[in-house]
Amino acid sequence: MLKVLFPLIILTFFIKEEQKDIIVWDENRLLTWDDFRGKPQRRFAAASTHYDMYKTTEEKGKAVEVKVEAVFLCNKSWKKLSWCSPSVLAHEQKHFDIDELYARKLRKLIKEGKYSSFENLKTVSDSLYNVIDKEMDVYQDKYDDETDGSMNGEKQREWMKKITAEIEELSAYKNTTFTVPFSK
């Protein structure tokens, strides 16, 4: 019994530690500077937001439960204290918001697909993830380039409105977990 219990306790500890390291995107929870817990890098930047999309699938009879979350990685995201400001934090928040925008795009694509089996859905959704992830990287770079990393206030305001509007346009896909049936 102890041989089984000990690994479970260790696994539970690591899962809880990993959960402390991530913040799942929530429209009611904005990032704070305290969320940036990584070691600052030696490059010309005030902060760096690290994010990802987690996608999981679980077979449920003749359907699949899919979960796609936009997550902020606290221990990889960093800030330089001397450069912290509300405008830089707002800029970094929009990077996280872009992650949610592309998570919604992925949810939409997966939901619109037709799948013959769990394996088919997994293969197709993995391919869609790769495409969406590359598109998001391009969008993130364009956002940084056009706003000059938040230094161009006018462009920053334009992008803030644009990103918010695009997220709202995909509000039908805000639920992170959904079921996709098989069509045979």
TARA-V817942 format. One record per residue. RES is the residue in three letters. SS is DSSP state (2 for helix, 1 for strand, 0 for the rest). PSI is psi as a letter, one per 30 degrees, with the letter a starting at -180 (none if undefined). BURIAL is # if it has 24 or more other ideal C-beta (glycine too) atoms within 12 Angstrom, else .. Layout:
res: {RES,RES}
ss: {SS,SS}
psi: {PSI,PSI}
burial: {BURIAL,BURIAL}
//
This chain:
res: {MET,LEU,LYS,VAL,LEU,PHE,PRO,LEU,ILE,ILE,LEU,THR,PHE,PHE,ILE,LYS,GLU,GLU,GLN,LYS,ASP,ILE,ILE,VAL,TRP,ASP,GLU,ASN,ARG,LEU,LEU,THR,TRP,ASP,ASP,PHE,ARG,GLY,LYS,PRO,GLN,ARG,ARG,PHE,ALA,ALA,ALA,SER,THR,HIS,TYR,ASP,MET,TYR,LYS,THR,THR,GLU,GLU,LYS,GLY,LYS,ALA,VAL,GLU,VAL,LYS,VAL,GLU,ALA,VAL,PHE,LEU,CYS,ASN,LYS,SER,TRP,LYS,LYS,LEU,SER,TRP,CYS,SER,PRO,SER,VAL,LEU,ALA,HIS,GLU,GLN,LYS,HIS,PHE,ASP,ILE,ASP,GLU,LEU,TYR,ALA,ARG,LYS,LEU,ARG,LYS,LEU,ILE,LYS,GLU,GLY,LYS,TYR,SER,SER,PHE,GLU,ASN,LEU,LYS,THR,VAL,SER,ASP,SER,LEU,TYR,ASN,VAL,ILE,ASP,LYS,GLU,MET,ASP,VAL,TYR,GLN,ASP,LYS,TYR,ASP,ASP,GLU,THR,ASP,GLY,SER,MET,ASN,GLY,GLU,LYS,GLN,ARG,GLU,TRP,MET,LYS,LYS,ILE,THR,ALA,GLU,ILE,GLU,GLU,LEU,SER,ALA,TYR,LYS,ASN,THR,THR,PHE,THR,VAL,PRO,PHE,SER,LYS}
ss: {0,2,2,2,2,2,2,2,2,2,2,2,2,2,2,2,2,2,2,2,0,1,1,1,0,1,0,0,1,0,0,0,2,2,2,0,0,0,0,0,0,0,0,0,0,0,1,1,0,0,1,1,1,1,1,1,1,1,1,1,0,0,1,1,1,1,1,1,1,1,1,1,1,0,0,0,0,1,1,0,2,2,2,0,0,2,2,2,2,2,2,2,2,2,2,2,2,2,2,2,2,2,2,2,2,2,2,2,2,2,2,2,0,0,1,0,0,2,2,2,2,2,2,2,2,2,2,2,2,2,2,2,2,2,2,2,2,2,2,2,2,2,2,2,2,2,2,0,0,0,0,0,2,2,2,2,2,2,2,2,2,2,2,2,2,2,2,2,2,0,2,2,2,0,0,0,1,1,1,1,1,1,0,0}
psi: {e,e,e,e,e,e,e,e,e,e,e,e,e,e,e,e,e,e,e,f,f,l,k,k,k,k,f,g,j,l,l,l,f,f,f,j,g,l,k,k,l,i,l,i,k,e,l,k,k,k,l,l,k,k,k,l,k,k,k,i,c,g,l,k,k,k,k,j,k,k,k,k,j,e,f,f,k,l,l,j,e,f,g,k,l,e,e,e,e,e,e,e,e,e,e,e,e,e,e,e,e,f,e,e,e,e,e,e,e,e,e,f,l,k,k,f,l,e,e,e,e,e,e,e,e,e,e,e,e,e,e,e,e,e,e,e,e,e,e,e,e,e,e,e,e,e,f,h,h,f,f,j,e,e,e,e,e,e,e,e,e,e,e,e,e,e,e,e,f,g,f,f,g,f,k,f,k,l,k,k,l,k,j,none}
burial: {.,.,.,.,.,.,.,.,.,.,.,.,.,.,.,.,.,.,.,.,.,#,#,#,#,.,.,.,.,.,#,.,#,.,#,#,#,.,.,.,.,.,.,.,#,#,#,#,#,#,#,#,#,#,#,.,#,.,.,.,.,.,.,#,.,#,#,#,#,#,#,#,#,#,.,.,#,#,#,.,.,.,#,#,.,.,.,#,#,#,#,#,#,#,#,#,#,#,#,#,#,#,#,#,#,#,#,#,#,#,#,.,#,.,#,.,.,.,.,.,#,#,.,#,#,.,.,#,#,.,.,#,#,.,.,#,.,.,#,#,.,.,#,#,.,#,#,.,#,#,.,.,.,.,.,#,.,.,#,#,.,.,#,.,.,#,#,.,.,#,.,.,#,#,.,#,#,#,.,#,.,.,.,.}
//
